[in-house]
Amino acid sequence: MKKKYYDEIKDKIDESLKKKDYDFAIKLINEEISMPYIPMEFENYLIETLKKIPLNNNEERYTFTIEKIIDLLIKLDDDKNDYSELINQLNKFNLEKNLNEITYFFLKAKNKKNISLVFDELCKQKTNVILDLGNPSEIESIEETVEYIRDKKKMELTLDKYPLLIEPGNELLKEIYLTKHFGQKLEEGFDEVVVYTLSKLFSYPDLLKEIKDLKNIQNKLKMFSSINNL
């Protein structure tokens, strides 16, 4: 009976998206996501559906409690999808006033990318709490480091003629620098690593002409460990 209920809700949401009735779709999603329990498969569907709704319609239109965010992150810990958008909602909360939820997350979570993203938000808020990765109140967010800021500027300048690549470039550069929270030593110069990677991923051979030191890139890639391999 319950399965039929969730199927009916999914049908209503899908139909709303087809009609571009985003307000009604968001209303239904908000109602379901606020429930104390919903099946994991259905939660995944709701989160993925939110990503399909244009930003001007869904921005600030749906909200999660901090308890729901942590609950979802733990339930989806083994999932390989990107949940950075969900984690970004933590910036709406004073995390130092929610240390029970935060410490619970760090006790249960295994997904290193999610852990690093949550930890970086704690660093931005200078949250005073002792964790395995250190005390965030004493550590810079990677977005505040001189190396990251310089690399970001250089990368965006290089990609000026390829505006569609700037967003994935920023995501990749941030993921590289998040490894610092797990102890990886990084020197600046990863802007060219990102440009090289984008040229391969999106088949832009002309981008390779923008690279000044290919050997340096190869050396960095040999020495670098992705976040899940640390």
C-alpha positions in Angstrom: 0.0 0.0 0.0 2.8 2.3 0.9 4.7 1.6 -2.3 1.6 2.6 -4.2 1.5 5.9 -2.3 5.1 6.8 -3.1 4.6 5.8 -6.8 1.6 8.1 -6.9 3.6 11.0 -5.5 6.4 10.4 -7.9 3.9 10.4 -10.8 2.5 13.8 -9.6 5.9 15.3 -9.3 7.0 14.0 -12.7 3.8 15.3 -14.3 4.4 18.7 -12.7 7.9 18.9 -14.1 6.5 18.0 -17.6 4.1 20.9 -17.3 6.9 23.1 -15.9 4.7 23.7 -12.8 7.8 23.9 -10.6 6.0 25.6 -7.6 3.7 22.6 -7.2 6.6 20.1 -7.7 8.6 21.9 -5.0 5.5 21.9 -2.7 5.2 18.2 -3.0 8.9 17.6 -2.5 8.9 19.8 0.6 6.0 17.9 2.1 7.6 14.5 1.6 11.2 15.4 2.6 9.9 16.9 5.9 8.4 13.5 6.9 10.3 11.8 9.8 10.7 8.6 7.7 10.6 8.0 4.0 12.3 5.1 2.1 15.9 5.8 1.0 15.1 5.1 -2.7 12.4 7.8 -2.5 14.7 10.2 -0.7 17.2 9.8 -3.5 14.5 10.4 -6.1 13.5 13.7 -4.3 17.0 15.0 -4.1 17.8 14.2 -7.7 14.5 15.7 -8.8 15.3 19.0 -7.0 18.5 19.2 -9.2 16.4 19.2 -12.3 14.3 22.3 -11.3 15.8 25.5 -12.6 17.8 27.5 -10.0 15.6 30.6 -10.2 12.7 28.3 -9.2 14.3 26.1 -6.5 16.8 28.5 -4.9 15.7 29.2 -1.4 12.4 27.5 -2.1 13.0 24.2 -0.4 14.7 23.8 3.0 16.0 21.0 5.2 16.5 21.0 8.9 20.1 20.3 9.9 18.9 17.0 11.3 17.5 16.0 7.9 20.7 17.1 6.1 22.8 15.0 8.5 20.4 12.1 8.3 20.4 12.1 4.5 24.2 12.4 4.3 24.6 9.3 6.6 22.0 7.3 4.7 23.6 8.2 1.4 27.1 7.7 2.6 27.9 4.9 0.1 26.3 6.8 -2.8 28.7 8.1 -5.4 26.5 11.0 -6.5 27.5 14.6 -5.7 25.7 15.9 -2.6 27.6 19.2 -2.4 24.4 21.1 -3.0 22.8 19.5 0.0 25.9 20.1 2.1 25.9 23.8 1.1 22.7 24.2 2.9 24.6 23.9 6.2 25.7 27.5 5.7 22.2 28.5 6.8 22.8 27.2 10.3 25.0 28.2 13.2 26.9 24.9 13.4 28.4 25.7 16.8 24.9 25.6 18.2 24.3 22.2 16.6 27.4 20.3 17.7 25.5 17.2 18.6 24.4 16.7 15.0 27.9 17.6 13.7 29.8 15.2 16.0 27.3 12.5 15.2 28.0 13.0 11.5 31.7 12.7 11.9 31.3 9.6 14.0 29.1 7.8 11.4 30.3 9.2 8.0 32.8 7.4 5.8 32.5 9.3 2.5 35.6 11.4 2.5 34.4 14.0 0.0 31.3 14.7 2.1 33.4 14.8 5.3 35.8 17.3 3.7 32.9 19.5 2.5 31.2 19.5 5.9 34.6 20.2 7.6 35.3 23.1 5.3 32.0 24.7 6.1 32.9 24.3 9.8 36.2 26.1 9.0 34.4 28.9 7.3 32.3 29.4 10.4 35.3 29.0 12.7 33.4 26.4 14.7 35.1 25.4 17.9 35.0 21.6 18.1 37.6 18.9 18.4 37.5 16.4 15.5 39.8 13.9 14.0 40.7 16.4 11.2 41.5 19.1 13.8 39.7 22.1 15.3 38.0 24.0 12.5 38.3 27.3 14.4 42.0 27.1 13.9 42.1 26.0 10.3 41.4 28.0 7.1 38.7 27.0 4.7 40.5 25.9 1.5 38.7 28.7 -0.3 40.5 31.2 1.9 44.0 29.9 1.3 46.4 32.0 -0.9 47.2 29.0 -3.1 43.6 28.2 -3.9 42.7 31.8 -4.6 45.6 32.3 -7.0 45.0 29.0 -8.8 41.3 29.9 -9.2 42.0 33.3 -10.7 44.6 31.8 -13.1 42.3 29.0 -14.1 39.3 31.3 -14.8 41.6 33.6 -16.8 42.7 30.6 -18.9 39.1 29.5 -19.4 37.9 32.9 -20.4 37.3 31.7 -23.9 35.5 28.6 -22.7 32.9 29.9 -20.3 31.0 26.6 -20.1 34.0 25.0 -18.5 34.4 27.5 -15.7 31.8 25.9 -13.4 33.2 22.3 -13.7 36.7 23.8 -13.4 35.8 25.4 -10.1 34.3 22.2 -8.8 37.4 20.2 -9.8 39.8 22.7 -8.3 37.9 22.7 -5.1 37.8 18.9 -4.9 41.6 18.9 -5.4 42.2 21.4 -2.6 39.8 19.7 -0.2 42.4 16.9 0.1 44.4 19.3 2.3 41.9 18.5 5.1 43.1 14.9 5.0 46.8 16.0 5.2 47.8 16.1 1.6 50.5 18.7 1.0 49.7 20.9 -2.0 51.6 23.7 -3.6 49.8 26.1 -6.0 49.9 25.4 -9.7 46.9 23.1 -9.9 45.1 25.5 -12.3 46.9 23.9 -15.2 46.1 20.4 -13.9 42.4 21.4 -14.0 42.7 22.8 -17.5 44.5 19.7 -18.7 41.8 17.5 -17.1 39.0 19.5 -18.6 40.6 19.3 -22.1 40.6 15.5 -21.8 37.1 15.2 -20.2 35.3 17.5 -22.6 37.4 16.9 -25.7 38.9 20.4 -26.1 42.3 19.8 -27.6 42.9 23.5 -28.2 43.0 23.9 -24.4 46.3 22.1 -24.3 47.8 25.1 -26.1 47.1 27.1 -23.0 49.3 24.9 -20.9 52.9 26.2 -20.3 54.5 23.3 -18.5 53.1 19.8 -19.4 55.9 18.0 -17.5 54.9 19.9 -14.3 51.3 18.7 -14.7 52.5 15.1 -15.2 54.6 15.3 -12.0 51.7 16.8 -10.0 49.4 14.1 -11.2 51.9 11.4 -10.2 52.2 12.8 -6.7 48.6 13.7 -6.2 46.1 11.4 -4.5 42.3 11.8 -5.0 40.3 12.4 -1.8 39.0 8.8 -1.7 42.5 7.3 -2.0 43.9 9.2 1.0 
